[in-house]
Amino acid sequence: MTEILDPEEGEVICDPTCGSGGFLIKAFEYVREKIETDIRKHKDKLRSEMEGADYDSKSEDKQIEISQSIDEMQTALNTELDTSIVGSRMYQLSRNCIYGTDANPRMARTSKMNMIMHGDGHGGVHHHDGLLNVNGIFEERFDVILTNPPFGQNVDRNQIISVADKFTDEDMKKKYRTQYGKAYDEALKQVDDHIGKSLLSLYDLGSTSTLTEVLFMERCLRLLKKGGRMGMVLPEGVLNNKNLQAVREYFEGKAKLILICSIPQDVFIAAGATVKPSLVFMRKFTDAEEKTYAECKQKAINEVTALHQAELDALNSTIEMCDSLTNSLKDDLKDAKNRLLNVKKAKNDTSAIETEITDIQQKQKDNKNNKKNAEKELATLQKLISEEIKPVIKKFFDYDIPIAKIEDAGITTTGAKSDGNQLPTLVEEYREYNKLHSLWISSTIQYSYKPNPTGCYSSYIDAAEVRKL
């Protein structure tokens, strides 16, 4: 999954249900390897430039001088791989790019320890409810999300956001405010402004489903920057259960599916899980895609509504007439009752007025039923229109969704490795597919090293600065 999403240096990565930290470790190592490869490439390039084409013909003293410069250059470049040196590339990766949460304190501690053992990045891991904001983990912060949310559990409808969920360390708040700006103050409002309210009320899908996998899908989508991408392990029921159709439609309106991969049930049997899993990859809409989708949706609404406009007008007209008649009959009944009182006072015959009142009341009853029937028909028609709009939106906002079915994912039912793992082939095929279709724009930071005043190649600049030079 990490190779499919291909996180780059400088991208901010999160797992809001990190467990023991498997995804975070893999992502950290994956990006670290890219940095190490890039450093080696720069070392080779700079060595070649410093030695020149005529190195062998140079004097021994000159060769020694060049060798010393090369040693200095390599020592300087090696500092980029030191996580303890402020501003180095590995410092940035380990301190500012890896984040995770887990609600289980033991898992959170385990994840931190695992990150330390694999090179660091543990500072971004927190013991916290993954559905709530904490420190640097909040909406529209992340380029990449990799996660395996808990399956088949339900968030209690009575779970309330309490004062205990508030972050109250003012010194740390000041630090984070300096680091993240106004976005951090907005992030705190997720909890601060909802004390005493249901946790489910924070989420659009909270009224549709209480399943943890559904809520974490929405959570991850909210955590992503526009254009950000995520990969999730999900039970296959999320993709084909009729009861979750509204959930799928919600995500179709906010993100593009960039790959669905069905994997064998064997993969998790050794871990005690029996659910058939799939790997689902999405990319959150960019601003342009949000606009395009909204236009396609409105176009579909207009097209389908036009087909039923005569029926809609007739039913709305009936309802308006019923409303008007309701007021008229109310006035007629009031007038008739007043006249009845006057007739009774005069001790005259009341039968005619009583019959009139009975007729008015019957008309009210009939009118009420007519309005009720028209409203019922209108609701049915509107539901029909809503269903007819969905395929039309897909017609206007159309794109390919690659789907892979893996028969062998490299793991047997006992947890041992199998020989026919098809996932490496899938990764290679998808890389080519991604490159061909430009599914996302790489945010790779390009470094170009230049000598500082001492002659060492310890300073670096990004691609924009290179272009200026």
C-alpha positions as CSV (number, residue, x, y, z in Angstrom):
1,M,0.0,0.0,0.0
2,T,2.9,2.4,0.8
3,E,4.5,1.6,-2.6
4,I,1.1,2.2,-4.4
5,L,0.7,5.7,-2.8
6,D,4.5,6.3,-3.2
7,P,5.0,9.0,-0.5
8,E,7.6,11.6,-1.3
9,E,10.0,13.6,0.8
10,G,8.3,16.6,2.3
11,E,4.9,15.0,2.2
12,V,3.1,14.8,5.6
13,I,1.9,11.3,6.4
14,C,-0.7,10.1,9.0
15,D,-2.3,6.9,10.3
16,P,-5.2,7.9,12.7
17,T,-5.5,4.2,13.8
18,C,-1.8,3.4,13.9
19,G,-1.8,0.4,16.3
20,S,1.8,-0.7,16.7
21,G,2.9,1.6,13.9
22,G,3.4,-0.7,10.9
23,F,2.2,1.8,8.3
24,L,4.2,4.7,9.9
25,I,7.4,2.6,10.0
26,K,7.0,1.5,6.4
27,A,6.3,5.1,5.2
28,F,9.2,6.4,7.2
29,E,11.6,3.8,5.8
30,Y,10.3,4.3,2.3
31,V,10.9,8.0,2.3
32,R,14.2,7.6,4.1
33,E,15.4,5.3,1.4
34,K,14.6,7.9,-1.2
35,I,16.6,10.5,0.7
36,E,19.5,8.1,1.0
37,T,19.4,7.3,-2.7
38,D,19.3,11.0,-3.6
39,I,22.2,11.8,-1.3
40,R,24.3,9.0,-2.9
41,K,23.4,10.4,-6.3
42,H,24.6,13.9,-5.3
43,K,27.8,12.5,-3.9
44,D,28.5,10.7,-7.1
45,K,27.7,13.8,-9.2
46,L,29.8,16.2,-7.0
47,R,32.7,13.7,-6.9
48,S,32.7,13.6,-10.7
49,E,32.6,17.4,-10.9
50,M,35.3,17.8,-8.4
51,E,37.7,15.2,-9.9
52,G,37.1,16.4,-13.4
53,A,37.9,14.4,-16.6
54,D,41.7,14.8,-16.1
55,Y,42.0,13.7,-12.5
56,D,44.6,11.1,-13.2
57,S,46.9,13.6,-15.0
58,K,46.8,16.0,-12.1
59,S,49.7,16.3,-9.6
60,E,49.7,14.3,-6.4
61,D,49.3,17.4,-4.3
62,K,46.3,18.4,-6.4
63,Q,44.8,14.9,-6.1
64,I,45.2,15.0,-2.3
65,E,43.6,18.4,-2.2
66,I,40.7,17.2,-4.3
67,S,40.3,14.0,-2.2
68,Q,40.2,16.1,1.0
69,S,37.5,18.3,-0.6
70,I,35.5,15.2,-1.5
71,D,35.8,13.9,2.0
72,E,34.6,17.2,3.3
73,M,31.7,17.2,0.8
74,Q,30.7,13.7,1.8
75,T,30.9,14.5,5.5
76,A,28.7,17.6,4.9
77,L,26.2,15.6,2.9
78,N,26.1,12.9,5.5
79,T,24.7,15.5,8.0
80,E,21.5,15.4,5.9
81,L,21.0,11.8,7.1
82,D,21.4,12.7,10.8
83,T,18.0,13.1,12.6
84,S,19.6,15.1,15.4
85,I,20.8,17.9,13.2
86,V,18.2,20.7,13.0
87,G,17.1,21.4,9.5
88,S,18.6,18.2,7.9
89,R,16.5,16.3,5.5
90,M,16.2,13.4,8.0
91,Y,15.3,15.8,10.8
92,Q,12.5,17.2,8.7
93,L,11.2,13.7,7.9
94,S,11.4,12.4,11.5
95,R,10.1,15.6,13.2
96,N,7.6,17.1,10.8
97,C,6.2,14.4,8.5
98,I,5.1,11.4,10.4
99,Y,1.9,11.4,12.6
100,G,-0.3,8.8,14.2
101,T,-2.9,8.2,16.9
102,D,-4.3,5.2,18.7
103,A,-7.0,5.1,21.4
104,N,-5.2,2.2,23.1
105,P,-2.5,3.4,25.4
106,R,-0.4,0.2,25.1
107,M,-0.6,0.4,21.3
108,A,0.4,4.0,21.2
109,R,3.4,3.3,23.4
110,T,4.4,0.3,21.3
111,S,4.1,2.5,18.2
112,K,6.4,5.1,19.7
113,M,8.9,2.5,20.7
114,N,8.8,0.9,17.3
115,M,9.4,4.2,15.6
116,I,12.4,4.9,17.8
117,M,13.8,1.5,17.0
118,H,13.4,2.1,13.2
119,G,15.0,5.5,13.1
120,D,12.6,7.9,14.9
121,G,9.5,9.8,14.0
122,H,7.9,8.9,17.3
123,G,7.2,12.5,18.3
124,G,4.1,12.7,16.1
125,V,2.5,9.6,17.6
126,H,-0.2,10.2,20.3
127,H,-2.4,8.2,22.6
128,H,-5.7,9.8,21.5
129,D,-9.1,9.0,20.0
130,G,-8.3,9.0,16.3
131,L,-11.7,10.7,15.5
132,L,-10.7,13.8,17.5
133,N,-8.1,16.4,16.7
134,V,-4.8,16.5,18.6
135,N,-1.7,18.6,18.3
136,G,-0.6,18.4,14.6
137,I,-3.4,16.0,13.6
138,F,-6.3,18.0,12.2
139,E,-8.3,18.7,9.0
140,E,-6.6,19.2,5.7
141,R,-3.1,18.7,7.0
142,F,-1.9,15.5,5.3
143,D,-0.7,14.6,1.8
144,V,-0.8,10.8,2.4
145,I,-2.9,8.6,4.8
146,L,-2.3,4.9,5.3
147,T,-4.5,3.1,7.7
148,N,-6.2,-0.1,8.7
149,P,-9.2,1.0,10.8
150,P,-11.0,-1.3,13.3
151,F,-13.7,-3.3,11.5
152,G,-17.2,-4.2,12.5
153,Q,-17.3,-2.1,15.7
154,N,-19.8,0.6,16.5
155,V,-19.3,4.0,18.0
156,D,-21.8,4.3,20.9
157,R,-24.5,6.8,20.0
158,N,-24.3,8.0,23.7
159,Q,-20.6,8.7,23.5
160,I,-20.3,12.4,24.5
161,I,-17.4,14.8,23.9
162,S,-16.4,15.9,27.4
163,V,-14.2,18.5,29.0
164,A,-11.6,15.7,29.5
165,D,-11.2,15.7,25.7
166,K,-10.0,19.4,25.7
167,F,-6.4,20.2,25.2
168,T,-5.5,22.5,28.1
169,D,-1.7,22.8,28.1
170,E,-1.4,26.5,27.3
171,D,2.4,26.4,26.7
172,M,2.0,23.6,24.2
173,K,-0.9,25.4,22.6
174,K,1.2,28.4,22.1
175,K,3.9,26.3,20.5
176,Y,1.5,24.6,18.1
177,R,-0.1,27.9,17.3
178,T,3.3,29.2,16.3
179,Q,3.9,26.1,14.2
180,Y,0.5,25.7,12.5
181,G,-1.0,29.2,12.6
182,K,-4.7,30.0,12.5
183,A,-5.5,26.4,11.3
184,Y,-4.6,25.2,14.8
185,D,-7.1,27.4,16.5
186,E,-9.8,26.1,14.1
187,A,-8.7,22.6,14.9
188,L,-9.2,23.0,18.6
189,K,-12.8,24.1,18.0
190,Q,-13.7,20.5,16.9
191,V,-13.7,19.6,20.6
192,D,-14.0,23.0,22.4
193,D,-17.2,24.0,20.6
194,H,-18.9,20.6,21.0
195,I,-18.6,19.8,24.7
196,G,-21.6,17.8,25.8
197,K,-22.5,16.8,22.2
198,S,-22.4,13.3,20.6
199,L,-19.2,12.3,19.0
200,L,-21.2,11.1,16.0
201,S,-22.6,14.6,15.5
202,L,-19.1,15.7,14.4
203,Y,-19.4,13.6,11.2
204,D,-21.7,13.9,8.2
205,L,-22.1,10.1,8.2
206,G,-22.7,9.9,11.9
207,S,-26.5,9.8,11.3
208,T,-26.1,7.2,8.6
209,S,-23.8,4.7,10.2
210,T,-22.1,4.1,13.5
211,L,-19.5,1.6,12.0
212,T,-16.0,2.6,12.9
213,E,-14.7,1.8,9.4
214,V,-17.3,4.3,7.9
215,L,-16.5,7.1,10.4
216,F,-12.7,6.6,9.9
217,M,-13.2,6.8,6.1
218,E,-14.8,10.2,6.6
219,R,-12.1,11.2,9.2
220,C,-9.3,10.3,6.8
221,L,-10.9,12.3,4.0
222,R,-11.2,15.3,6.3
223,L,-7.5,15.0,7.4
224,L,-6.3,15.0,3.8
225,K,-5.3,18.1,1.9
226,K,-7.2,18.7,-1.3
227,G,-5.6,16.4,-3.8
228,G,-4.2,14.3,-1.0
229,R,-4.4,10.5,-1.3
230,M,-5.1,7.6,1.1
231,G,-5.1,3.9,1.2
232,M,-7.3,1.9,3.6
233,V,-7.8,-1.7,4.5
234,L,-11.6,-2.1,4.5
235,P,-14.1,-5.0,4.8
236,E,-15.5,-5.8,1.4
237,G,-19.0,-5.1,2.6
238,V,-18.3,-1.3,2.5
239,L,-18.0,-1.7,-1.3
240,N,-21.1,-3.9,-2.0
241,N,-23.5,-3.8,1.0
242,K,-26.8,-2.2,-0.1
243,N,-27.2,-0.7,3.4
244,L,-24.0,1.3,2.8
245,Q,-25.0,2.8,-0.6
246,A,-25.3,6.3,0.9
247,V,-21.8,6.0,2.3
248,R,-20.4,5.1,-1.1
249,E,-22.3,8.0,-2.7
250,Y,-20.9,10.4,0.0
251,F,-17.3,9.5,-1.0
252,E,-18.0,9.6,-4.7
253,G,-18.9,13.2,-4.2
254,K,-15.7,14.1,-2.4
255,A,-12.9,11.9,-3.8
256,K,-11.8,9.9,-6.8
257,L,-11.3,6.1,-6.4
258,I,-7.8,5.5,-7.8
259,L,-7.6,1.8,-7.2
260,I,-9.6,-1.0,-5.6
261,C,-7.7,-4.2,-4.8
262,S,-9.5,-7.3,-3.6
263,I,-7.2,-9.5,-1.5
264,P,-7.7,-13.1,-0.2
265,Q,-9.3,-13.7,3.2
266,D,-6.2,-15.7,4.1
267,V,-4.2,-12.5,4.7
268,F,-5.8,-11.9,8.1
269,I,-6.9,-15.3,9.3
270,A,-3.7,-15.9,11.2
271,A,-4.4,-12.6,13.1
272,G,-7.9,-13.9,14.0
273,A,-9.9,-11.9,11.5
274,T,-12.3,-13.6,9.2
275,V,-13.7,-10.6,7.2
276,K,-13.0,-10.5,3.4
277,P,-10.8,-7.5,3.0
278,S,-10.1,-5.0,0.2
279,L,-7.5,-2.3,-0.2
280,V,-9.2,0.9,-1.2
281,F,-7.2,3.9,-2.5
282,M,-8.7,7.4,-3.0
283,R,-7.6,10.8,-3.9
284,K,-9.5,13.8,-2.4
285,F,-10.8,16.2,-5.0
286,T,-8.7,19.2,-5.9
287,D,-10.4,22.7,-6.0
288,A,-10.8,22.2,-9.7
289,E,-12.4,18.8,-9.3
290,E,-14.8,20.1,-6.6
291,K,-15.9,22.7,-9.0
292,T,-16.3,20.3,-11.9
293,Y,-18.2,17.8,-9.8
294,A,-20.6,20.5,-8.5
295,E,-21.2,21.6,-12.1
296,C,-21.8,18.0,-13.2
297,K,-24.2,17.4,-10.3
298,Q,-26.2,20.6,-11.1
299,K,-26.3,19.7,-14.8
300,A,-27.6,16.2,-13.9
301,I,-30.2,17.7,-11.5
302,N,-31.4,20.1,-14.2
303,E,-31.6,17.4,-16.9
304,V,-33.5,14.9,-14.8
305,T,-35.7,17.5,-13.1
306,A,-36.7,18.8,-16.6
307,L,-38.1,15.3,-17.5
308,H,-40.4,15.4,-14.5
309,Q,-41.2,19.1,-14.4
310,A,-44.8,18.8,-15.5
311,E,-45.5,16.3,-12.7
312,L,-43.7,18.4,-10.1
313,D,-45.6,21.5,-11.1
314,A,-48.9,19.7,-11.0
315,L,-48.2,18.3,-7.5
316,N,-46.9,21.6,-6.1
317,S,-49.9,23.4,-7.6
318,T,-52.2,20.9,-5.9
319,I,-50.4,21.4,-2.5
320,E,-50.6,25.2,-2.9
321,M,-54.4,25.0,-3.7
322,C,-54.9,22.8,-0.7
323,D,-53.1,25.3,1.5
324,S,-55.2,28.1,0.1
325,L,-58.4,26.1,0.6
326,T,-57.3,25.3,4.1
327,N,-57.2,29.0,5.1
328,S,-60.5,29.7,3.2
329,L,-62.3,26.8,4.9
330,K,-61.0,27.8,8.3
331,D,-62.5,31.3,7.8
332,D,-65.8,29.8,6.6
333,L,-66.0,27.5,9.6
334,K,-65.3,30.4,12.0
335,D,-68.0,32.5,10.3
336,A,-70.5,29.6,10.4
337,K,-69.9,28.9,14.1
338,N,-70.4,32.6,14.9
339,R,-73.6,32.6,13.0
340,L,-74.7,29.4,14.8
341,L,-74.2,31.2,18.2
342,N,-76.3,34.1,17.0
343,V,-79.1,31.8,15.8
344,K,-79.0,29.9,19.1
345,K,-79.3,33.2,21.0
346,A,-82.3,34.2,18.9
347,K,-83.7,30.7,19.6
348,N,-84.2,30.1,15.9
349,D,-83.8,26.9,13.9
350,T,-80.1,25.9,13.7
351,S,-80.3,22.8,11.5
352,A,-79.3,24.6,8.2
353,I,-76.2,26.1,9.8
354,E,-75.3,22.9,11.5
355,T,-75.5,21.1,8.1
356,E,-73.3,23.9,6.6
357,I,-70.7,23.4,9.4
358,T,-70.7,19.6,8.8
359,D,-70.2,20.2,5.1
360,I,-67.3,22.5,5.8
361,Q,-65.7,20.1,8.2
362,Q,-66.0,17.3,5.6
363,K,-64.4,19.6,3.0
364,Q,-61.5,20.2,5.5
365,K,-61.1,16.5,5.9
366,D,-61.1,15.9,2.2
367,N,-58.7,18.8,1.6
368,K,-56.3,17.5,4.2
369,N,-56.3,14.0,2.6
370,N,-55.8,15.5,-0.8
371,K,-52.8,17.5,0.4
372,K,-51.4,14.5,2.2
373,N,-51.7,12.3,-0.9
374,A,-50.1,15.0,-3.1
375,E,-47.2,15.4,-0.6
376,K,-46.7,11.6,-0.5
377,E,-46.7,11.5,-4.3
378,L,-44.2,14.5,-4.4
379,A,-41.9,12.7,-1.9
380,T,-42.0,9.6,-4.0
381,L,-41.3,11.5,-7.2
382,Q,-38.4,13.4,-5.6
383,K,-36.9,10.1,-4.4
384,L,-37.2,8.8,-7.9
385,I,-35.6,11.9,-9.3
386,S,-32.8,11.6,-6.8
387,E,-32.1,8.0,-7.8
388,E,-32.2,9.0,-11.5
389,I,-29.7,11.8,-11.0
390,K,-27.0,9.5,-9.6
391,P,-26.2,7.7,-12.8
392,V,-26.4,10.9,-14.8
393,I,-23.8,12.5,-12.5
394,K,-21.5,9.5,-13.1
395,K,-22.1,10.0,-16.9
396,F,-21.0,13.6,-16.7
397,F,-18.2,13.0,-14.1
398,D,-16.8,9.9,-15.6
399,Y,-13.4,8.4,-15.0
400,D,-11.8,4.9,-15.0
401,I,-11.4,3.0,-11.7
402,P,-8.8,0.3,-11.9
403,I,-9.7,-2.8,-10.0
404,A,-7.4,-5.7,-9.2
405,K,-8.2,-9.1,-7.8
406,I,-5.3,-10.7,-6.0
407,E,-5.4,-14.5,-5.5
408,D,-2.1,-14.7,-3.6
409,A,-1.0,-11.8,-1.4
410,G,2.1,-13.5,-0.1
411,I,0.6,-14.8,3.1
412,T,-1.0,-18.2,3.9
413,T,-3.7,-18.9,6.4
414,T,-1.0,-19.7,9.0
415,G,0.7,-16.4,8.5
416,A,3.7,-17.9,6.6
417,K,4.9,-16.5,3.4
418,S,3.6,-17.9,0.2
419,D,5.6,-18.3,-3.1
420,G,3.1,-16.8,-5.6
421,N,2.8,-13.3,-4.2
422,Q,1.1,-11.2,-6.9
423,L,1.4,-7.8,-5.1
424,P,4.8,-6.8,-6.5
425,T,3.5,-7.2,-10.0
426,L,0.5,-5.1,-9.1
427,V,2.7,-2.4,-7.8
428,E,4.8,-2.2,-11.0
429,E,1.6,-2.3,-13.2
430,Y,0.0,0.5,-11.1
431,R,3.1,2.7,-11.3
432,E,3.0,2.6,-15.0
433,Y,-0.8,3.2,-15.0
434,N,-0.3,6.2,-12.6
435,K,2.4,7.6,-14.7
436,L,0.4,7.2,-17.9
437,H,-2.8,8.8,-16.4
438,S,-1.1,11.4,-14.1
439,L,-3.3,10.4,-11.2
440,W,-1.6,12.8,-8.9
441,I,1.2,15.4,-9.2
442,S,4.3,14.4,-7.4
443,S,5.4,16.9,-4.8
444,T,9.0,15.7,-4.7
445,I,11.4,18.2,-3.3
446,Q,14.4,18.6,-5.5
447,Y,17.7,19.5,-3.8
448,S,20.7,21.0,-5.4
449,Y,23.8,21.3,-3.3
450,K,26.2,24.2,-3.6
451,P,29.5,25.0,-1.8
452,N,29.3,27.2,1.3
453,P,32.1,29.7,2.1
454,T,34.3,26.9,3.5
455,G,34.0,24.9,0.3
456,C,31.8,22.1,1.8
457,Y,28.6,21.1,0.2
458,S,26.5,21.3,3.4
459,S,23.9,23.8,2.3
460,Y,21.0,22.9,0.0
461,I,18.2,24.7,-1.8
462,D,15.0,23.6,-3.3
463,A,14.1,23.4,-6.9
464,A,12.5,26.9,-7.0
465,E,15.8,28.4,-5.7
466,V,17.8,26.4,-8.3
467,R,15.7,27.9,-11.0
468,K,16.5,31.4,-9.7
469,L,20.2,30.7,-9.8
